[in-house]
Amino acid sequence: MPHVQITLLEGRTLEQRRRVAKRITEVLVEEANASADAVTVAFVDVPRDSFSRGGILICDREKK
């Protein structure tokens, strides 16, 4: 049972999530011979004030 966890900055639409989940599932079916019903995808939303890159919070980077 392949499980994929995707961590993203919050703000993606429901339709975007649907498309990503579908495409990830298709790749695992094609490349890993997984059953589509066995593939699970979890989206983890992270607020911009709880994610950093290079030691700087994303929310602070956006202010520049």
C-alpha angles and dihedrals in degrees: 000000000000114000121191122192116196120194114200138166106261119262106075115134125239089249092053090052091050092053094046093048091049094049094045089050092049092052093050091048091050101038105029100032089237122158111248089229090056096054117096126187124193123193118207115195117209121194115235090245091056100053128068139184122198091359094301123108113242091235089057093048090055092056092064 
